Amino acid sequence: MPAQVGAGDGETGPDHAAAVGLIRRIIGRAGWDRDALWIEGDTGTGKTSTAQALARELDCPPGSWGYEEIDGDKCTVDEVRRLDETVARCRLFAEQWRVVVVNEAHAMTARAIQAWLTFLEKLPARWLIVFTTTEPLRDLFGNFNHAFAGRVKEIRLTKFALAQAFGKRLREIAKAEDLDGRRPADYVRLVQANRGDFRRCLQLVEMGEMVRPSRLTEAQQKAVRNLVRRTRARKRRAAAGLRRAQSSRGKAKARKGPKAGRPKK
């Protein structure tokens, strides 16, 4: 059963110190020196952002020598073997952490999982492996599922619980870009209205959604209007496509007519 980051853990969010604190409480007491996490959640819940925040806490930020991200569909047996070969080289930097984040981990093959089983069983000190995915681990890898689940700690991020933290982070970004003109509660409502999709909210902030109209430049106002028009046009096209599909199904049924009964003998 994955640990739930749910309602009540509202301070958990991308690039937020409380996210790291919460995960550390889940994975064990202070002083842990190696681990493997399986972070699952819907799109926009901050899975990769949380992994990156944890890496920063370990003084191993994205872009540093010790940090690496791999796409699940490219995480092959050879990739796992390559990581295994780097263990010996990393011993020269024993005091530094090594953080590997595997995004879309559900795309890994059964053979790759088998290689991970061997690697995780002898996970070196100061290594952290984080698997992020939109899929629950349950029955994902067939015969290897039970063994793999025993080598990782499952954590589930939920959108509702992150709204407050996401809103706070959005406001920080808006202030830094001089795009802030709303109350903190407005940012939380923005996150909730977009169902916790942080990427979508960030796009809206960058387009001036949270700036009062009087503060928008002419270019910013035009960009917002264009975005609104594109969104409305996309919705109209989707509705028209649905109506056409329904009409086609109705005509097809009409052409077939009622099924003829069996002739009487």
NORHUSUL-V65013 format. One line per field, one symbol per residue. ss: DSSP state (H for helix, E for strand, C for the rest). phi: phi as a letter, one per 30 degrees, with the letter a starting at -180 (. if undefined). burial: 1 if it has 9 or more other ideal C-beta (glycine too) atoms within 8 Angstrom, else 0. A space follows every 10 residues. Layout:
ss = ???
phi = ???
burial = ???
//
This chain:
ss = CCEEECCCCC CCCCCCHHHH HHHHHHHCCC CCCEEEEEEE CCCCCCHHHH HHHHHHHCCC CCCCCCEEEE EHHHCCHHHH HHHHHHHHHH HHHCCCCEEE EEECHHHCCH HHHHHHHHHH HCCCCCEEEE EEECCCCCCC CHHHHHHHHC CCEEEEECHH HHHHHHHHHH HHHHHHCCCC CCCHHHHHHH HHHCCCCHHH HHHHHHCCCC CCHHHCCHHH HHHHHHHHHH HHHHHHHHHH HHHHHHHHHH HHHHHHCCCC CCCCC
phi = .ddcccejcd ddadhceddd dddddddkde jdbaabcccc ldejdidddd dddddddcib dejdedcbcb dedcddeddd ddddddeddd ddbddcdbcb ccdhdddddd ddddddeddd dbeddicbcb ccaccddehd bhdddddddd cbcdbcccde dceddddddd ddddddchbc abdedddddd dddchidddd dddddddjec cdedcddddd dddddddddd dddddddddd dddddddddd ddddddiddd ddddd
burial = 0110110011 1111010111 0111011000 0101111111 1001111111 1111110101 1000011011 1100111011 1010011001 0000011111 1111110101 0111111011 0011011111 1110001000 1001100110 1111111111 1111111111 1011100011 0100011111 1101011101 1101101101 1000010001 1011001000 0000000000 0000000000 0000000000 00000
//
